[in-house]
């Protein structure tokens, strides 16, 4: 097996090779010798991984290993666009110096990428989360949380060594198993550490990790790749990203205590002598809770909103790259906007929902979600409407308003579910919203290709970025409004249930953790 260094070199040489004619081959050999001293291009995910491992779609693009954007000037001194639809057309594009500046290579998109980014991970993540959670309601959650974190980090580390597509698939399965237990265990422990009047804020703070991790993916994926440590490019972003998880797992195991489970009053149909429930009995109790109309609509609304997050997270890098943004430019904005906007959003959203829930009851938390999504939707659309830097700036209010829902929905859920099945309930919630929302991003290439087909006869050629933009309009800002509409009905049903509970002189959410 060739070394990583040899593989990188092979990809660079192959990209400027052309077997169409001896003359063209000789000219490219000369260009290779003249340009080999140019700096190695910034490798980013998933494009650089796809080019080295060989998976996904192929397209025409600038041969950035040896050429810069300034080299894209044709014989008539006009800007060359590496947008040819075939390999032969792509390899025939030359600049004013006669250099073949474009190459036909893997672009980090397509069904294979969407599968490994979505379903391959999501299926194992959600199913294993449910099975793990059954044990977590009986055994030590701290130990299981730390163990899952070690598995998660180990899979991340090993991803840096992959050399084939099937290895990525296997490691994504392992990653799903490790990550599956984290939120159910952590949310269940937080619910036992904090009274329900402050759970919105507590769960909001827990979700800081989402935005720190997402922003760091740009910092690691773009800047660490650019550093090209040991001539291994993108691989070091995985090596370095794995280290904190292992350290935190050790600290968690040594310093954190699994809090006593705060017991709710038992359901009327629960046998008081049945302290240890069978798996089947527990599953029956969980799914009985989830067939409540308000919970079902909460799941639907959360799934739709979750879809928007998956869609934009898996397509942000490619979208801005198609707008001719460099990796540095993307990283300069996206390495801090999710951290600042996301952390402020979940914190403020949690605080607001904690304040108004004391006055109006549980349904009022949903009011915060509805208002925040309606406010965020226009800015999400602005991200696609405006060119950079306006597009980046629109992401700030999108995050500030649009991320409040995450902590609040879990805060609502843990108050709807008795403590003895809480971890399992959270796992089922994540199973549903992740399988529905997480697989919607598979529609992006389908819609994009359909739009391109509609415009295949356009002159001049319909830009690929416009097709991607249209697909994202449908699946990014759209779900903010779709979900907000459904959350209205969630709020009305919960208000109705609260009114019935008050009239019957019992609480709809029996819980002694307050």
N, C-alpha and C positions, 0 to 999 in steps of 0.2 A: 504494500500500500504506500502510495506516495506520501511524503511528508506534507504538513500543512503549508510550509513555505513553497514546496514544489507545486502544490495545487493552486496557490495564489498566482504563482508565476505562469502556470499553464493557462489559467483563465485569461491573464493579460495578453499572452501571446496569441491565444486562440481567437481573441476578439478582433485582432487586426489581420487575421489570416483570411485569404480569399483564393479559392481554387478556380475561379472563372477563367483566368488567363495567365500565362507566364509573366507577361509584362506587369500586370497588376500585382502579382505575387512578389516580383522583384522590387517594385516600388514600395510595397508595404514592408518588406524586409529592411529597406533603407530607412523608412520612417521609424521602424522599431528601434534601430540602432541610434537614430538621432534623438528620439524622444524618451528613451528609457531612463534618462536622468530626471525626468519630471517627477514631482512629488506624487506619491501614491494617493489615490482618491479616498475620500471619506467613505467608509463602508458602513451602511446602516441596515437595520432590520425593517422588513424582511427581505428587501431587495438583495443586499449583499450575501445574506445566507442562501437565498434561492440561487444566486449565480454560482456560488461555490458548491452547494450540495446538489444543484440541478433539479428543481421542481417548480411547478406552476407554469404560467403563461410566458411566452416570449414576445418581445416587441422591439421596435427600433428606438435606439437611445444614443446619446452622446457617449463616445468612448472616453469616459472621464479618467481612465487610468493614464492616458497620455495627452488628452486635450482638455482645454477649459472652455467655458462658455464663449469667451472672446474669439476662439478659433472657428466658430460657426459662421464664417462668412464665405459665400459662394463666389463663383467666377465672375458674376455680375455685381459683386460687392454687396449683395443683399444677405439678410440673415437666413441661414439654413435651419430648417426645422426637422429634427430626427423623428418624423412621424410617418415614414413609409409603412405600407401595409404588408409588404413581403420582405423576405430576407435579401433577395436579389436587388430590389429597389433600394433597400436600406444601405447595402454595401456599395452602392454606386454613387452615393452622395459625397461630393468633394468640396473643399473650400478653395479659396483663391490661390492657394499654394499647391493645389492638387492633392491634398491630404484627405484620406478617408476618415472623416471625423466621427462618423456614426457606426454603431455596431448593432447586431441582432443578438439579444441576450435575454435572460430571465429578468422579469420586471417586478417580481415580488407580489404579483396579483394572480387571479385565477382561482379555479375551483380547488385545486390541491392546497393552495394557501388558505383559502377560506375554510376548508375542511379541518386542517390541522389547527387553525386558530380558533375554530368554533366547535363543531360537533365532536371531534376526536377528544378534545379536552372536556367539553361540557357533559357528555354522556357519562363518563366515568366519575367526574366531579360530583354530579348531582346524585347518581345512584349510590355511590359509596358513602356520600354524606348522610343519607338516610340510614344505612346499615350501621355506620359508625355511631350515629346519634342514639340508636337504641341502647348501645352499651354505655354511652355517656350519661344517660339518665340514671344509671346504677353505679358506675365506677368513677374513679377519681378523674375529674375533668382536666385538672392541671397537667397530670401526667400524659393524658391523651393529647392535649393541646400541644405540649412540648414535643411529643413524638411526631405528630403531624407536621410540625414546623421543620423538624429535622429532615423528614422525607421530602417535603416541599423544596427545601434548600439543596438537598443532595441531587434531586432531579434537575434543578436549575444549573448546578455545577456541571453535571454530566452533559448537559446540552451544549456546552462549550466544546465538546469533543466529537460531535456528530460528523459523519461523513456520508450519510445517506438519508433519504426521505423516511424509510421505515424506522430508523433510529429516532428521528424526531417524533414520529407517531407514538412509539413505545414510551419515550420519556414524557410526552404530553399526557399519556395515560397515568404514569406515575405521579406527575405533577398534580393531576386532578385528584388522586387519592390523598396526597399530602395536604392539599389546600382545602379539601372537602370538610375536614373537621374544624377548621380554624374559626369561622364565624359562628357556627352553632355552639361550640364550646365557649367561646369568648362572650357571646351575647347572653348565654345562659348564666355564666358566672357574674357578668355585669348586672343582670337583673336581680341576682341575689345579693350583690354588694350594695346596690342603691335602691332607695324607695321609689315607687312608681312616679311620684311627683317630680323626680329629677332624672328619670331614665332617658328622656329625650336628649338632654345635654350629654349624659354619660355615653350613650350610644353614638352621639355625634362625634365626640372626641375619639372614640374607638375607630370611627370611619375616617379619621385623618390619614390612616395608613393607605387608603385607596389613592388619595391625591398625592401623597408623598411618593408612593411607589410609581404612580403613572408619570409624574414629572421626572423622577429619577430615570425612568426608562428612556426618556429623550436625552438626558445628560449622559447616561451610560451608553446608549445606543448610538449617539452621534459623536460625542466628544471623546469617549473612551475608544471608540472605533477609530476615530481620527488619529489618536495617539499611536495606533497600530503597534501595541506592545508586543515585543518578540515576533513582529511581523505576522501576528495572528488576528489583526483587525477586530471584527465583531465578537470573536470568541471570548475576549477578555471582559466584555460587558457581562457575560454570564458568570465567568469565574468570580468577578468582584461582587456581583449582585448576590451570590450565594453566601458569602461570608457573614453578613449581618444576621441573617436568619438563624444560622447555627449558633452564633454568640447569644442571641436573644433567647433561643430555646434553652440554653444552659442556664441563663439568668432566671428565666421563668421557672424552671424546675427547682432551682435552689432558693428562690426568694418569695415566690407567690404561693399563697395558700388557697386551696379550693374552699370557698365559703360554704357554710351550712346551707342546705336548700331550704329556702323559706316556703313553707308549705301553705298552699291555698286551701280553702275549705273544699271538701270533696264534692264532686257532682252528686246529684240526688240518686243517679243510677249506678253509682260506684259502691261496691261492697266494701265496707270499712275494714273487713278482715283481710282484704286483698292488698297487702303492702307491697308485695313483689308481683308485678304484672307480667304475664306472658307476652311474647312478641305480638302474637295475634290480638290479644286483648288491648295492648297499648296502641296497635295500629288502628283498631276499631275506634278507640277514643279520639285519636288524632284526627282521623278522617271524618268523624262525626262533627268535630269542631269546624273543619274546613268546609263542610257543606252548609254552614250558615251563610245566608245570602250576602250579608255585609262582608264576610271574609272572602267569599268567592269573587266579589267585585273588587275587593282590595287586591287580590291576587292578579286579576285581569289588568287593572290599572297599573300596578307595579311592573307587570310583565311588559306592557307596552312602553312604559317609560324606560325600563331597563334596556329595551331594544335600541333606543336612541343612543344610549351610552356605548353599547357594543359596536354599533354601526360607525360612530365617529372615532372611537378609539382604534379600530382596526383600519381606518382609512385616512386618518389625519395626515400621516407622513406622506402617503402616496398623493393625496390631493394637493398638498402644498408643493411637493416635488413637481407635479404636473404644471403648477403655476410658476415653475422655474425658480423656486426658492431653494437655496443651498441648505445643506445639513446644518451648517452653522446658524443660518437665519432661522430655521425651524427650531433648533435647540435654544437659541437666544430667548425665544418667547415661551415655547411649550415646556421648558425646563422649570419655569416658575409660576406660570399662570394657573395651572391646576392646583399647585400647592396653596397659593395665596387664596384664590377664589374658592376652591373646594373646602379648605379648612374653615374659612370665614362662613361659608354657606351652611355647613352641617352644624357649626357651633351656634350661630345666630338662630338657625331654624330650630335646633333643639331647645334653646333658651326660650324662644317665643312660644313654642308648643307647650313647654313646661309651665309658662306663666298663664296662658289662657286656659289650659286644661283644669287648673284649680278653680276657675270661675265658671266655665261652661260645660266641663265634662270631656270625656274621651273624644267625642266626635269633633271637638274643636281643633284637635291636632290636624285633622284632614283639611281644615280651612287653610292652614299655613301651606300645605302641599299644593292645594289648588291655586292659590294666589301666586306662589313662587313659580309654578310651571307656566302660568299665563304671562308673567313678566319676563321669563327667560326665553320663551319661544321666538319673539322678534329678533333677539340678539343672536340666537342660534342660526336663524335665517340670514342675518347680517354677515355671519362668518362665511357663508357661501356666496353672498351677493357682492360684497366688497373685495377688492384686491388687497393684498398685504401692503402696508401693515394694518390697514383697517380691519381686515379679516381676523388678525390676531387679537386686536383690541376688543372686538366683539365677543371674544371668548371670555374676557374678564367678567362682564355682567352675566353671561350665560352660566358660568360657574357660580357666581355669587348668588344667583336666584335659583338656578336649576338643580342644585345638588341637595337641597334641604330635605327632599323626600326620603333619602336613604335611611337615615337614623330614625326619622319620625315613623316611618311605616313599621320598622322593627319594634319601636317603642309601643306602637298600637298593638302589634301582634303579640308581644309577650304579656300584655295585659288581657288579651283575649284567651290565652291558653294557660291552663293550670300548671303549676311549677313542676309537677312530677312528669309531665310530658313536654316541657318547654323546649328542651334541646331538640327533641325529635320534631316538634312543630316548626321550629326555625329551619331545620334541615329540609322539611317538606316544602316550606315556603320558598327556600332558595332553589330547590329542585324545580319547582313550577316556574318561577319567574326567570330562571336561567335557561331552562330548556325552551321556553317560548321566546323570551327576549334575546337570548344568546344566539339563537339560530336564525333570527331575522336577517342578520348581516349576510347570510348566504344569498339573499335577494339582490344585493348590491351588484355583483357581476351580471346577474340575469337581466336586471333592469337596464344596466349600462349597455350591455350588448344589444338589447332590443332597441334602445334609442339609437345606437350606432347603425343598426340595420335600417332603421327608418330614414336615416340621413346618408346612406351609403352612396347615393348619387349626387350629393351636394357638391357644388363647385363654388369656392374652394372647399377642400376637404373639411368635414365637420370635426372639430378638435375633440380628442378623447376626453379632455378635462371637462368639456361641456356635458358630455354624456355622464361622466362620473358626478358632476355637480347636480344634475337633474335627479339622479338616483338618490343622492344624499338629501336633497330637498324633501323628497318623499319620506325618507326613513330616518331623518335626523330632527329637524324642527317639527315635522308633522306629528310624531308620537308625543311630543310635549303637550300639544293641544288635544290629541286623542285621549291621552291619559287624564288630563285635567277635566275633561268632560265626564269621564267615568268616575273620577274621584268625587264629583258632585253627588252622584247617586250613593256612593259609599257613605258620605257624610249624612245624607238624608236617612239612610237605613240605620246608621248607628245612632242618630238622634232619636229615631223612632224607638229603637231598642232601649235606649236610655230612659225615654219617657215611660215606656211600659214597665221597666224595672222600678222606677220611682213610684209609680202607681201601685205596684204590687208589693212595695215595701221590702224589696230585696235588691241586692246589687247584682248587676249583670256580670261584673268582673270580680268575683270574690277573691280577695288577695289580702293577706295580713302583712305584706312587706312594707306597707306605708308607715 
